[in-house]
Amino acid sequence: MKIAVLGTGNVGGTLGKRWAQAGHQVLFGSRDPASEKVQKLIAETGHGARAVSPAEAAQASDVILLSTPWTHCEACIKGLGNIAGKVVIDCINPLNETFSGLTHGFSVSAAELVASWAPEARVVKAFNTVSARVMADPNFDGQPATLFFCGDDDDAKQMVRQLASDLGFEPVDAGPLANARYLEPLAMLYIHLAVRGGWGSNTAFKIMKR
Ligand SMILES: NC(=O)c1ccc[n+]([C@@H]2O[C@H](COP(=O)([O-])OP(=O)(O)OC[C@H]3O[C@@H](n4cnc5c(N)ncnc54)[C@H](OP(=O)(O)O)[C@@H]3O)[C@@H](O)[C@H]2O)c1
């Protein structure tokens, strides 16, 4: 798939690298594609990855990963131009300024706001309940970490399921996009456990069934 990775930080850098290694065509979308940081990421990523502006990356791709801070998300999406029909993966958690809670949740999730800012795109919430460290390696002694995703477009969800499988996750369909109201607080629980609970970022959720 042709994937635009918007944001070249922990998450964008990690997922971009891994998708490129898995055979996908990755275009990083950065505020400063020529910066030393981004050029280093391109060199590490290899596999023909390049960096351009966020709008250029989005226009040239079928799938768009939003991996910017929540505070910049709306401006980023609105600067992309027409992205009708494209699959938008939203991994963003709407954290407050102190990272101690969420700014949205009960009546609307960040994912639903993202969908309202890009009404003709096909938004899927995914990758928000796993750390960048786990994105780099989701294998826990042979057990794949669970990757919850939700959205309203079945074909888009199928593509995200494939992208998660390609990285070694166990993808789990968590229902319609409004269920991001559950996935975003789950990420808050993860942050609490990892940071305050002492579990660290080499920790992941695993769903079990019998
Ligand atoms: N870190 C995690 O473990 C984790 C896990 C799950 C979900 N998330 C979510 O993923 C998103 C990205 O997290 P991250 O840890 O990758 O963040 P990060 O390391 O700070 O990277 C964010 C990237 O967004 C871009 N950006 C665009 N506008 C920005 C602005 N105004 N200020 C700062 N950066 C801006 C930057 O790339 P350019 O300089 O190239 O533009 C920056 O490198 C967040 O919304 C977070 O909630 C994070």
PDBQT file of the ligand as one rigid body, heavy atoms in Angstrom, charges set to zero:
ROOT
HETATM    1  N1  LIG A 301       4.328   7.637  21.903  1.00  0.00    +0.000 N 
HETATM    2  C1  LIG A 301       3.521   6.613  22.003  1.00  0.00    +0.000 C 
HETATM    3  O1  LIG A 301       3.917   5.561  22.558  1.00  0.00    +0.000 OA
HETATM    4  C2  LIG A 301       2.118   6.687  21.450  1.00  0.00    +0.000 A 
HETATM    5  C3  LIG A 301       1.358   5.523  21.419  1.00  0.00    +0.000 A 
HETATM    6  C4  LIG A 301       0.069   5.563  20.865  1.00  0.00    +0.000 A 
HETATM    7  C5  LIG A 301      -0.418   6.749  20.349  1.00  0.00    +0.000 A 
HETATM    8  N2  LIG A 301       0.349   7.880  20.406  1.00  0.00    +0.000 N 
HETATM    9  C6  LIG A 301      -0.192   9.108  19.815  1.00  0.00    +0.000 C 
HETATM   10  O2  LIG A 301       0.561   9.343  18.622  1.00  0.00    +0.000 OA
HETATM   11  C7  LIG A 301       0.737  10.729  18.392  1.00  0.00    +0.000 C 
HETATM   12  C8  LIG A 301       2.213  11.005  18.149  1.00  0.00    +0.000 C 
HETATM   13  O3  LIG A 301       2.934  10.641  19.313  1.00  0.00    +0.000 OA
HETATM   14  P1  LIG A 301       4.521  10.637  19.304  1.00  0.00    +0.000 P 
HETATM   15  O4  LIG A 301       4.937  10.030  20.585  1.00  0.00    +0.000 OA
HETATM   16  O5  LIG A 301       5.019  10.094  18.020  1.00  0.00    +0.000 OA
HETATM   17  O6  LIG A 301       4.814  12.200  19.358  1.00  0.00    +0.000 OA
HETATM   18  P2  LIG A 301       6.162  12.946  18.962  1.00  0.00    +0.000 P 
HETATM   19  O7  LIG A 301       7.324  12.023  19.126  1.00  0.00    +0.000 OA
HETATM   20  O8  LIG A 301       6.150  14.226  19.691  1.00  0.00    +0.000 OA
HETATM   21  O9  LIG A 301       5.999  13.201  17.397  1.00  0.00    +0.000 OA
HETATM   22  C9  LIG A 301       4.948  13.966  16.875  1.00  0.00    +0.000 C 
HETATM   23  C10 LIG A 301       5.348  14.434  15.482  1.00  0.00    +0.000 C 
HETATM   24  O10 LIG A 301       4.280  15.210  14.969  1.00  0.00    +0.000 OA
HETATM   25  C11 LIG A 301       4.798  16.212  14.094  1.00  0.00    +0.000 C 
HETATM   26  N3  LIG A 301       4.155  17.498  14.433  1.00  0.00    +0.000 N 
HETATM   27  C12 LIG A 301       3.321  18.158  13.632  1.00  0.00    +0.000 A 
HETATM   28  N4  LIG A 301       2.918  19.273  14.226  1.00  0.00    +0.000 NA
HETATM   29  C13 LIG A 301       3.496  19.349  15.409  1.00  0.00    +0.000 A 
HETATM   30  C14 LIG A 301       3.479  20.294  16.442  1.00  0.00    +0.000 A 
HETATM   31  N5  LIG A 301       2.746  21.407  16.371  1.00  0.00    +0.000 N 
HETATM   32  N6  LIG A 301       4.240  20.054  17.543  1.00  0.00    +0.000 NA
HETATM   33  C15 LIG A 301       5.000  18.936  17.632  1.00  0.00    +0.000 A 
HETATM   34  N7  LIG A 301       5.047  17.998  16.654  1.00  0.00    +0.000 NA
HETATM   35  C16 LIG A 301       4.312  18.209  15.539  1.00  0.00    +0.000 A 
HETATM   36  C17 LIG A 301       6.300  16.235  14.281  1.00  0.00    +0.000 C 
HETATM   37  O11 LIG A 301       6.887  15.726  13.088  1.00  0.00    +0.000 OA
HETATM   38  P3  LIG A 301       7.536  16.774  12.053  1.00  0.00    +0.000 P 
HETATM   39  O12 LIG A 301       8.495  17.601  12.867  1.00  0.00    +0.000 OA
HETATM   40  O13 LIG A 301       8.227  15.934  11.047  1.00  0.00    +0.000 OA
HETATM   41  O14 LIG A 301       6.425  17.581  11.478  1.00  0.00    +0.000 OA
HETATM   42  C18 LIG A 301       6.574  15.330  15.460  1.00  0.00    +0.000 C 
HETATM   43  O15 LIG A 301       7.761  14.598  15.303  1.00  0.00    +0.000 OA
HETATM   44  C19 LIG A 301       0.185  11.455  19.621  1.00  0.00    +0.000 C 
HETATM   45  O16 LIG A 301      -1.045  12.048  19.281  1.00  0.00    +0.000 OA
HETATM   46  C20 LIG A 301      -0.014  10.360  20.662  1.00  0.00    +0.000 C 
HETATM   47  O17 LIG A 301      -1.186  10.568  21.454  1.00  0.00    +0.000 OA
HETATM   48  C21 LIG A 301       1.594   7.868  20.943  1.00  0.00    +0.000 A 
ENDROOT
TORSDOF 0
